[in-house]
Amino acid sequence: MLKFQNPTHFRQIITCSVLSERPVVIESIRRGESNPGLYEHEVTFLKLIEKITNGTKVQIDESGTRVKFYPGVITNNDEAEFEFDCGVGRSLTYFLEPLLVLGLFGKSSLMCALTGITNDALDVSIDTFIHCTSKLPKYFGIEGEITVKIMKRGFRPEGGGEVRIRVPTVKKLNCIQILDEGLVKRVRGTAAGNKINPQILNRIVSKAREVLNDYLPDVWIYTDLMKSGKGGNSSGYSVNLIAETNKDMLISADEAYEEGRSQEENMPESLGEKIALRLLDELLYSGVVDTTHQWLVLLMMAISEKKVSTIKLGRVSDYTITFLRNLRKFFGIKFQIKTTESKIVYQDEDEDKTNEEFEDEDIEEKKPKLDLSELKIPQNFSFSCVGIGLSNISRQTF
């Protein structure tokens, strides 16, 4: 049994425990804080794990600061579709991300309907999950189709959204070798809202396009306003952007209206500008995947077949660093990390002219000479490991 003292990322530990079939004891959970013990959404996550597994045992002490978790076999509720209320503590994607990987190694396909918050400023939006997160297992050679459908959108604080998901089972995951993310060819996105003026979404789209069109002409952001009676319980709006490269890699960014911010920060124009700049920041500092999806890719690499998998990542988050340590504890996986060359592509309007040729032109027409030494080139890293070869032995094949 593995022991953890006051862990910062509860979801990581439980997900790895189920996949590795290793029981864990988690102690001193937020002890000494004003609100000690497990949060409501963490208890809800444990209940969801119990729903999709058989034989899982959870023991929580009276104070909620100590948990014993004994993982069971992933059955996905024996392919029977079920409904589950995720509450309003965290967004639905907080539960869907680990469910995406766990569902692949179940006895049968996972089919469920989750209710709660679909879009907020804390977690990945449901739009990003559909168009980006759910595509990640395809890199590892899964054959079935992962389907996610939004029935209702739910915003903070009362939620009321509903999402239906179906995840097929796999025998194993293939290794990957992805070191080139390619160049961005288009940007797509969704501005979503509920119980608001439709003009708000148009203002968000206009401002985001205004920023992005300086770099790329092919930018299209859809608007999705829930009609009366078909949305959640609270009003709100959000926007997500996904950049697609010519190597079929996806880089995402999310932003949403949040209570507690100043009125100026929640203005549609501020939101549109912020999401565009956030996407540009991810494109500059990320590798093959964006920062929020690093841990999912590394997890699938760790449990893939017993061959070398390699991927290029950019700015590594604290969440990813903690997850690397947990992978080593549960699976004994060690990643080999090497720095890779970062490429900055500078394309002038006149591609036939070099900087030296510009020096011969008149001073009024001469363009500034590009000095790469003055640029802060972002650092990229290649992460390599040999997978443990996790096999789905409980999978139904008839």
N, C-alpha and C positions, 0 to 999 in steps of 0.2 A: 504494500500500500504506500503510495506516494504522499508525502506531507507537504503542505503549503502554509506559510504564515502570512496572513494579511495580503492576499493576492490583489493585484490591481485590475486584472482582467479575468473575471469569473467565467465568462463564456468560453474563453480559450481552453481552460482547464477541463471543463465538462465535455467539450467536443473531442478533445484528444483522449480523454478517459474512455469515452464510448468507442472510439475507433481502435484504440490499443487494448481495450478490455482490461484495463488496469484500474482498480479501485483507488480512490483518493480520500484524504481527510484534509479539510480546509479549516484552519483555525485563525482566531483573532481577526475575524472579518470586521474591519472598520472599528475595532475596539479603541476606545478613547475619543471617538468622534461624537458630535452632538446627536447623530442618528446612526447608532452602531447596528451591526448585523446585516443580513441580506436585505436588499431592496426588493420592492414588490415585483419588478420586472424580472429579477433573477429567480425568484420563487416560481414565477410563471414559466420561465424557461425550463426549470426542472420538471414542471408538470407536463410541458410539451414533450420533453425527452421521455418521460414515463409513458406518454401516449403512443409514441412510435416505437417503443421497445418492449420486450417481454423479459421480466425478471429483474428489472432495475429496482434498487432499493435506495431510499434517501432517508437519512436520519439528521434532523436539525434540532439543536438544543433549544431550551426555552428562550435564551437571549438572542438566538439567531446568529451568533458569532462563530459557531462551530458546525460544520456539515460533514457527514460521512456519505460518500456516494459510491455505490456498487453498480457498475454498468451492466445492462442486460444485452440481449440479442436484438438487433434492429429488425423489426418485422414490418414497419410502416403500416401498422394496424391491419395487417393481412389484406392489403389492397382495398379495404373498405373505406370509402370517403368519409371524412369526419369534419366537424366544425370545431374551431378552437378560438376562444376570446383571449387576445394577447394583452388586453388592458390598454392603459394610456400612459404607462411609464416610459416606454420606448416605442420607436416606430416598428412596423411589421418587418422591415428589412433586418432589424436586429435579430429576429428569430429565423428569417428566411435564409440568411447567409449560411449559418451552420447546417440548417435543414437541407440546403442544396447538396452539400457533400455527404451528409449522413444518409440522406435518402437514396443516394446511388448505391449504397452497400446494404440495402435492405433485402428482406426475403422476397418482397414483391414491390410493385410500383407504389409510389407515395402519391396519394390524392387527398387534398384537404382544402378547407376554406378557412382562412384566418381573418379575424376582425380586429380593428384597432385603428391606429394612425398610419396613414400611407405616406404622408409628406410632412417633414419638419426640418428644422435647421440643425438637428443633432446627428441624424443618421442618413445613410444613403436613401434617396427617394425611390419609390416603387418604379418610377420610369427608368431610372438608371439600372435598377435590378433587372428589369425586363430586357432592356436593350444592350446591356453591357455585362452585368454580373452573371446572368444565366447563360451567357455565351462562353464563359471561361472553360467549362468542362469539355467543350468541343475541341480545344487545343490538345486534350489528352485522349482523344479518339473515342469518345462515347458515341454509341450508335443511335440511341433513342432520342426523341425530341423533348426538351424541357419546355413546358407551356405554362405561362403565367397570364392571368386575365384579371383586369381591374373591374370589379363590379360596382364599387362605390369608392369615392375618395374621402378620406378622413383627415382633418387638420386638428392641430392642438387648439384648445385643451381637451375637448370632449371626444375626439376621434369619430368613430362611426363608419370607418371605411371597411371595405371587404375585398379580399383578394383570393382567387382560386389558383392553385398550383398543382402541377403534375410532374413528378420526377421519375424517370425510368431507372431500372437497376442495371448495373454493369458487373462483369466478372472481375475486371481489373482496369486500371488506368495505364495508358501508355506513357513512355517517357517523352520529354519535349526537348527541343534545341532551338531556342528563339533568342537571337542576339541582335536582330535588326528590326526596329519598329517601323521603319520606312518614313515616308513624308506624308503629311496631312493632305488629303484630297478633298474632304468635305466635313462640314459640321452640321449635326442635326440636334434638335432639342425639343422640349415640351414645356410650355408655360401653362400650368394647371391652376384652377381656382374653384372655389365653392362659395356660394352666397355672396358674391362680390359684383361690382360693376364690370362688364366685359371689357371696358376701355382700359382697365388696369393691366390686363394681360397684354394688350396691344402696345402699351407704353413700355412694358418690360422688354418685349420683342424688339421694338424699334431701337431702344438704347443698346441692347446687346448686339444687334446687327451693325449699328453705327460703329462700335468698337472693332468687331471682328472683320468687317468688310475692308478694313485697311490692310488686312493680311491675306484674306481669302474671299473670293467672290461667291463660292458655293456654300452659303449658309442659309439654312431653313429651320425655323422654329415654329412648331405647331402650337395652337392654343386649344386647351381642353377645359371648357367651363361646364361643370356639372349643372344640369338642369334642375329646376325646383322639384324637390321630392326624391331626387336620384343621387343626391350627394350625402355627405356625412352630417354630423351634428353641429360643427363649428365652421365659421367662415375663415378663409385664409387663401393664400396663393403661394406658389413656388415655381421654380424654373430649374431645369437640368439641361446640360449640354454634353454631347458626346462627339469627339473628334475621331474620324475614321481615317486610317492611313492606307497607302497603296499596298501594304502588307497585311491588310485586314486586322490590324491591331486597333483597340478601342481605348480612348482616354476620356474619362468623364469628370464632371464637376457638378455640384449641387448647391442651391441656395434657396431659402424660403423665408417667408414672413415670420417674425418671432416676437412674441410679446415680451416687453421689458426693454426692447431697444428704443432708441429715440425715434421720433416721428420721421426725421430726415433719413435715418438708416433704413427704415421700412418703406420709403417712397419707391414706387415702381421703377423710376429712372435709376435710383441708387442700386436697386436690386439687379437691374439689367446690366449696369456697368460692372458691378461686383462679380457677377457670374462669368462675364466675358473675361475679366482680368484673372479670375481664378483658373479658368480653363487654360489661358495662355501661360500662367505660372506652372500648371501641371505639365503642359507640353514641353516647357523648358527644362524642368527639373525631374520629370519622371522618365522611366525607361519604357519597357514594353507594355506595362500596365501602370495605372495611376496609383497614387499613394494608398487610397482606401482599399484597393484590391490586392495589395502585396501579400497579405497573410493568407488569403484563399489560394493563391497560386502556389505559394511555398508549401502549404499543407498538402495540396494535391501532388506536388513533386515528391514530398516525403513519403507518401503512401503509394506512389506509382510503382511500376515494375522494377525489378532489380537491375536497372541500367542507369547510366549517368544522365541526369537531366540538368539542363543549363538554361538560365534566363537572365536577361539584362534588366536591372532595376536602377532607378535614379536615387532621388532623395529618400533615405530609409527613415521611416517614422519610429517613434518610441514604441508604438504598439507592435510594430514588426519586430523590433529588437527583443521585446519581451516574449513574443511568440517563438522566436528562434531558440530561446532558452527553454521554453516549454517543450518544443519538439525534441530537443536533446534529452530532456528528462523522461519523456514518455516513450520515444522510439529509438533513442540512441543515435539520432541523425545529427551529423556534423556537416555544415555547409562550407565549401571552399569559396572564399570571396576574393575576387581579383578586381582591380581597377581596369576599366576599359577606356578606350579613346572616345572622347565626346566630339561629335561633329556639329559644327555651326555652318549652316549653308547660307551664303550671302549671294543673292541674285539681284543684279542691277537691271534697271529698265533696258539698258543697252548691253546685252550679254557679250557682244563682240568687242567691247572696249575694256581694257584693264585699267587699274589705278594709275599706272605709269602713263598711259595714253591720255588720261584726263588732264595730266599736268601740262600737256602741250596745248590745251585749249585756252580760250580767253578766260580771264578770271571770273567774268560774270556767269559763264556757262560751266565752269569747272565744278565737279561734284566732290564732296569731301572724300579724302582717301581713307579707306577702312584700315584701321590699325588693330589687328587681332590681339596684340599684346595688352591693349587697354581693356579688353573684354574679360569679364569673369566667366570662364567656361565652366558650366556645371559638371560635376563629377558623376560618372556612371560606374556601376559595378556589375560583374557577372557572378551569379550565385549558382553553384553546382553542388549536386549531391547524388548519392546512389539511393534509390527508393527502397523501401522495405518489402515491396512486392505484396501489398495487402490484397488478398483475394476474397471475393464474396462467396463463401462456401455455402451460405444459406439461401442463395438465389434460386428461385424456381425456374426450371428450364423446360417446363412442359405446359 
